[in-house]
Amino acid sequence: MSASSPHFDVAAYALGVLDDDEAEEFERHLDDCAPCRAELLETQDLPGMLDAFKDGSIPSERTIP
């Protein structure tokens, strides 16, 4: 987990980039941190949205000439 604050790990956790130990530590943090739980709920669809964008399922709003 980040040395400065576990609150910075919400996006990393949502994206699945934390290692197993970091993910377990962050999950313990979630038990006591309502702001992180709320932020995680807001970002839980992010990985799927990024995959869809990458696959072309969601068109970019701008086109690059």
N, C-alpha and C positions, 0 to 999 in steps of 0.2 A: 504494500500500500504506500501511497505517497508519504514522504517523510513530513511534509508540512501539515497536512490535514486529510482525514479520510473523506471529507466532503468533496474533494476533488476527484474521487474515484467513482462517482456515480456514472459518468459517461463511459469510463473504462469498463466498469462492471456491465453496463447495459450492452456494450459492444463485444463483451466476452474476451477482452484482451488482458485481464488480470490472470496471473498464474494461480494455481489451485490454492496455495497458502494465502495469497492476497485476497482472493474471492471469499474464502472462508472467514478471514478477518473482517472483510467488509460486510458480509452477511451478519456477523455478530454486531457490528456497528449499527446496521439497519434496525436491529431489535430495539435500540434505544434512541434512534434519531428520526423523528417524524419528518423533518425537512428533507432528509435524504430519501426517505420512503416516498414522499410526495414527488420529489424530482425524478426518482426512478420510474414512478407511474407515468409521468409526463414523457419520459424518454424511452419507454419500453418498446415502442414501435419503430424507433430509429434504425436498428439493424436491418429490418425488413424493408424500410423505405430506402435506405442506402443501396441495398441489393437490387431493388426494383429500378432505381435510378441508374445504377451501373449496368444493368441488363437492358436498359432502354425501355422498360415498361412505363416509366414516368419520363415524359419528355422534358428536356431542359427548357426553362423559360426564355433563355436567350440562345441564339445560335451563333457559333463562332464562324466568321467568314473564312 
